[in-house]
Amino acid sequence: MGAISRFLKIQPGEFPALAWSFAYFFLLLASYYLLRPVRDSLAIETGTDALRWLFGATFVTMLALVPLFGWMCARFPRKTLLPLIYGFFALNLLLFSFYLNFWIFFVWLSVFNLFAVSVFWSFMADLFDTPQAARLYGTIAAGGSCGAIAGPLVANLLSTRVPTEGLLVAAASVLLVMILCIHQLSNWSNAHPRAGDPPPGEPIGGSIIAGAVAALSSPFLLAICGYLFCYTALSTALYFQQVEILREALPDRAERVRFLSSVDLVVNGLTLLIQLAAFSRLTARFGPLVLLTVMPVVSVIGFLWLGAAPTLAALVVFGVTRRAGEFAISKPAREALFTAVPREERYKAKNFIDTVVYRGGDALSGWIFVGPVAFLAAGLAAVWTGLAVYLGTRMKSWSRASA
């Protein structure tokens, strides 16, 4: 245990919270990655024109959910709020197992992915302060990577053996087991409250639109909005390139499911290696400026390459590099930014940014990036780099920043 603690930079009293957080994120992403290859395979058959409307529908759904989430935050304590959210999503999956409509399922899974993961990271920002996040977020994110490996591995093995309904039921069961992790982490938080925070058993409070107001009025949070908008817009551009290239290269649906799940396995394997072996050391050596900037710079180079050579090989190399770097480096660094803001903003403003801003980027970029888009995307990646420099400079080190 001592060697593990030294390797992962765990301080006394933190191991139980780290272990339960790891398990929580493992189960959450395992449930999502059980379902992702099904959605993406069907999306390839649907085509990019329909996807633009689906991204728009997802954005509208997010807009409707933000005030509902704000209302729930104002009335329910954290230990009740999180199980309610994940129990609701599990019930949805059970209903989908009886009737699966692709359009509804695409919107639902897109909402679930962002909303459920956003709530997870809000909870983490509530449990750990900024120095703890710099040390522990890489290991916690590795739990998600392990789940993201287990999910597509199971999907790959079962895709030709069980009907789609079986994967939906399995994902729902995983979400229900995850509630135990939330209970254990709530108990740890009660024993280790963050200095200056209100008691964890109280509702978060505030108005139902407080998150949007905070996100759009704070320069620090507004820069995070821009950073995430650039990321998601470029992800959508790359996704559309993937649809076009894979439709020609892999016409068979089952072959596409196997290929996409195999790519997920490679991405998540690389991500896990970086998270466990390098993240905490990279944060100590380079700080937030480098960690926030590295993937925007990679995206400038990658989109220029894809524009010059729109091939399956270029797509795979750039896509794997970008996704692994995002999950292992950029995302934990970005999530650590929220440890520097008050509790209400950790939940409400973060949820607004992670859902409405994220899907707004999807919806808008779906109509902007039409046809050959790689060179236009490279220009947006340059803007993304500038925002990364601003945020990294504001944080400077992993110390508390003023919002």
Sequence and secondary structure as in RCSB ss.txt:
>XXXX:A:sequence
MGAISRFLKIQPGEFPALAWSFAYFFLLLASYYLLRPVRDSLAIETGTDALRWLFGATFVTMLALVPLFGWMCAR
FPRKTLLPLIYGFFALNLLLFSFYLNFWIFFVWLSVFNLFAVSVFWSFMADLFDTPQAARLYGTIAAGGSCGAIA
GPLVANLLSTRVPTEGLLVAAASVLLVMILCIHQLSNWSNAHPRAGDPPPGEPIGGSIIAGAVAALSSPFLLAIC
GYLFCYTALSTALYFQQVEILREALPDRAERVRFLSSVDLVVNGLTLLIQLAAFSRLTARFGPLVLLTVMPVVSV
IGFLWLGAAPTLAALVVFGVTRRAGEFAISKPAREALFTAVPREERYKAKNFIDTVVYRGGDALSGWIFVGPVAF
LAAGLAAVWTGLAVYLGTRMKSWSRASA
>XXXX:A:secstr
 HHHHHHHT  TT HHHHHHHHHHHHHHHHHHHHHHHHHHHHHHHH HHHHHHHHHHHHHHHHHHHHHHHHHHHH
SBHHHHHHHHHHHHHHHHHHHTT   HHHHHHHHHHHHHHHHHHHHHHHHHHS HHHHHHHHHHHHHHHHHHHHH
HHHHHHHHTTTS HHHHHHHHHHHHHHHHHHHHHHHHHHHHS  TT   TTSB  S TTHHHHHHHH HHHHHHH
HHHHHHHHHHHHHHHHHHHHHHHH   HHHHHHHHHHHHHHHHHHHHHHHHHTHHHHHHHHHHHHHHHHHHHHHH
HHHHHHHH   HHHHHHHHHHHHHHIIIIIHHHHHHGGGGS HHIIIIIHHHIIIIIHHHHHHHHHHH  SS HH
HHHHHHHHHHHHHHHHHHHHTTTS    
